[in-house]
């Protein structure tokens, strides 16, 4: 029940962020299209975001949250709270200077970084220089959002997930405002570089807004962090020793993102933008389900392991897998079948052509083939991290990266940007499979007969939904790129029909845990009953 409640909180707010993200990217597609300014901004936005995932949401969080959680619960309420706050203060004092130093060095070395990732941009006059300038403007976002991630980790360990899940909403709101300002300043001459500059500035301003909000939320929760002179205490050294292999592991994943960027920038102009916009559709369920589950189960697993509750850890992991597949299998099949409808309705228009939309739809189909695997990786990794094993996922990620690079060299010249997306999906599936094999061998988690039965029933329900969508899709082909009302109406029919068929079929075949729904209903009824 705690897992469902926490996933619901994080997932609901993440869904809100994804909605705003959709609005952002819809406006971005229409205003910038898939040209030089769009590619330059995408690259400038990728850099701080990739390092954010590496340092903040990756290596740092998976090492910091279990250590903070153990201190919080080790010495009783009052003693644990003081020990946890001291640990967080010591970490913050060192973390800030590491971030500032790294950001300064990266900004100085930005021409070299952009050259390594997108040397092909030099073939188009002004594109390389624009990318370097925009990247220098956006890069301070890394230091700001990394501090946001630390404060989110503090609150997550205290089972306060809402503030950390809400901060991405602020990013998208500020970026939408940036698009509006850039569009107004662009005027009638249609200089897209003005919009790109406005967006780059908005990225850093969004980081300021996020940090201010998280500082307020942390203090409101009763946690008072104090900035001190940096000091390497034994606990900080221990954290650093855990972060190093986790950084390498997360770094391997982020290197794979850089590899994809490298190959995408070697393809015709606009390929990078189309890949990132297509990934927005893939990221909707991935962000809502994957990030929510991964964030929620890490501190919960750490508590089970701290108390040597192996049965509780197994049950929690199984529930997470069941929820992950219940939500991602239908999402993957629906996105694959309806990709032409979604890309046309959301992105085609303005400077985004129908040909761009067709290419984007094919990219979506390739990407969502790995959607369940992307989420399962998020579910399996905390089983290692909560036991302070940050090394094993490193070797698995390294093997997947090597395979991914080898496949890219073969498929990209032959199948272009769609081949690149398909290679990413395949290696994500391989990564998830290898993680599970090791969990099984170490007896940390095993898929039992009950879970296999649930998955089989989910597949039956997904098949029924897929058949219904396959039949409905062609009947509204001329509506997906029509006026606003036609686009909303046609997508609404697809979403409502698909969801209705899936949940009815899932209920009939037993893919949905009816006892869990009953518990949720009873809890909701109690919450609505006034106190007497």
Secondary structure, DSSP 4 states (H G I P E B T S, - for coil): -HHHHHHHHHHHHHHHHHHHHHHHHHHHHHHHTTSHHHHHHHHHHHHHHHHIIIIIIIIIHHHHHHHHHHHHHHSHHHHHHHHHHHHHHHHHHHHHHHHHHHHHHHHHTHHHHHHHHHGGGGGSTTHHHHHHHHHHHHTTHHHHHHHHHHHHHHHHHTT--HHHHHHHHHHHHHHHHHHHHHHHHHGGGT-HHHHHHHHHHHHHHHHHHHHHHHHHHHHHTT-----------HHHHHHHHHHHHHHHHHHHHHHHHHHHHHHHHTSSTTHHHHHHHHHHHHHHHIIIIIIHHHHHHHHHHHHHHHTT-HHHHHHHHHHHHHHHHHHHHHHHHHHHHHHHHHHHHHH-BTTB-HHHHHHHHHHHHHHHTTHHHHHHHHHHHHHHHTTT--SHHHHHHHHHHHHHHHHHHHHHHHHHHHHHHHHHHHHHHHHHHHHHHHHHHTTS----HHHHHHHHHHHHHHHHHHHHHHHHHGGGTTTTTS-HHHHHHHHHHHHHHHHHHHHHHHHHHT-S-HHHHHHHHHHHHHHHSPP-
